[in-house]
Amino acid sequence: MDPDLSEYIIGRIVVNERDTVLPAVIEKTHLPREDAETLFRYVIHGSFEVNRAHNFVKDEKWPHDVQMLNEFAEAGYERLSRK
């Protein structure tokens, strides 16, 4: 697949789904909107995008975001291991 086309498609998904997905994430997780945005970004783009959002700098919010994403991943691993 063409990388430019992939980025275009992902961008369209983000634009078209953000307003639907974010409220659902907030309702399900009870996270503040900013954390829900980080989680949404992670689910769509992965950890590279989260680091890019921090300009590849371990700023004061970076450890919070990494911890939250680690907890998110760990919960998934635990859930899958029960199957």
C-alpha positions in Angstrom: 0.0 0.0 0.0 1.1 3.5 -0.8 2.2 5.2 2.5 0.7 8.5 1.5 -2.6 6.9 0.8 -2.5 5.1 4.1 -1.9 8.4 5.9 -4.8 9.9 4.0 -7.1 7.1 4.9 -6.1 7.2 8.6 -6.6 11.0 8.6 -10.1 10.6 7.2 -10.9 7.9 9.9 -9.7 10.3 12.6 -11.7 13.2 11.2 -14.9 11.2 10.7 -14.8 9.1 13.9 -13.3 11.3 16.6 -16.7 12.9 17.5 -18.3 9.5 17.9 -15.4 7.6 19.5 -14.2 10.1 22.0 -17.5 10.3 23.9 -17.7 6.5 23.9 -14.2 6.2 25.3 -14.9 8.8 28.0 -18.2 7.1 29.0 -16.6 3.6 29.1 -13.3 4.7 30.9 -14.3 7.8 32.8 -11.1 9.4 31.6 -10.8 13.1 31.1 -11.1 14.3 27.5 -7.4 14.9 27.2 -6.6 11.3 28.2 -9.3 10.0 26.0 -7.7 11.9 23.1 -4.3 10.3 23.9 -5.9 6.8 24.0 -7.7 7.5 20.7 -4.5 8.7 19.1 -2.7 5.5 20.4 -5.4 3.2 19.1 -5.4 4.8 15.6 -1.7 5.5 15.2 0.2 3.7 17.9 2.9 4.8 20.3 4.9 6.7 17.6 2.0 9.2 17.2 1.8 9.7 21.0 5.5 10.4 21.2 5.1 12.8 18.2 2.3 14.6 20.0 4.9 15.3 22.7 7.4 16.4 20.0 9.6 13.4 21.0 10.3 15.1 24.3 9.7 13.5 27.7 7.8 16.5 28.9 5.9 16.6 32.2 2.8 14.9 30.7 4.7 12.2 28.9 5.1 9.8 31.9 1.4 10.1 32.6 0.5 9.2 29.1 3.0 6.3 29.0 1.6 4.9 32.3 -2.0 5.2 31.1 -1.1 3.4 27.8 0.8 0.7 29.7 -2.3 0.1 31.9 -4.5 0.0 28.8 -2.2 -2.6 27.1 -1.8 -4.7 30.3 -5.6 -4.9 30.8 -5.9 -6.2 27.2 -3.2 -8.8 27.8 -4.9 -9.9 31.1 -8.3 -10.2 29.3 -6.9 -12.2 26.4 -5.0 -14.5 28.8 -8.3 -15.6 30.3 -9.6 -17.0 27.1 
